[in-house]
Amino acid sequence: MQKILAGIMLAATAVLAVPVHAQQIGEVSTAFRWLGKNDRIVIEAYDDPKVLGVSCFVSRARTGGVSGTVGLAEDTADASIACRQVGDTLTFKGKLPQQEDVFSERQSILFKRLHIVRVVDPVRNTLVYLTYSDKLIDGSPKNGVTAVPVPRNNPIPLK
């Protein structure tokens, strides 16, 4: 019975785990709207949950107006990314897969998401981060890429 309860608790913890959230650190207005928020570019920071000491900064378009203010507008696929080592050292939380979605967020009410993917380049001991948008029917080839070199004395642990 205790094993069953422990299993249920573990499953509940996994389901209720706190997702990675962006922290908005700035924005600029790009077009005036009479009602609702203006169209804008936001700058958001994301900390890699498996690599302590790496933060990614993403700038992306946000649609304003009434539909954007209430969350019904579809944001464009335009995005830029820059990831940097922000701590004194890089610490890995376990082994990393060759490629993994680090973050994903809805960009429209239906079927469109922003992704940040981490790809490990073991030859160069580098973490490469890619941002792109996908959509159920017609995704966009617009993307951004950046890389964080890892010191040779700290090899990346691969799965």
Secondary structure as GFF3:
##gff-version 3
##sequence-region A 1 159
A	DSSP	alpha_helix	2	15	.	.	.	ID=ss1
A	DSSP	beta_strand	23	31	.	.	.	ID=ss2
A	DSSP	beta_strand	39	47	.	.	.	ID=ss3
A	DSSP	beta_strand	51	52	.	.	.	ID=ss4
A	DSSP	beta_strand	54	62	.	.	.	ID=ss5
A	DSSP	alpha_helix	65	69	.	.	.	ID=ss6
A	DSSP	beta_strand	79	85	.	.	.	ID=ss7
A	DSSP	beta_strand	91	92	.	.	.	ID=ss8
A	DSSP	beta_strand	99	106	.	.	.	ID=ss9
A	DSSP	beta_strand	112	121	.	.	.	ID=ss10
A	DSSP	beta_strand	126	135	.	.	.	ID=ss11
A	DSSP	beta_strand	143	149	.	.	.	ID=ss12
###
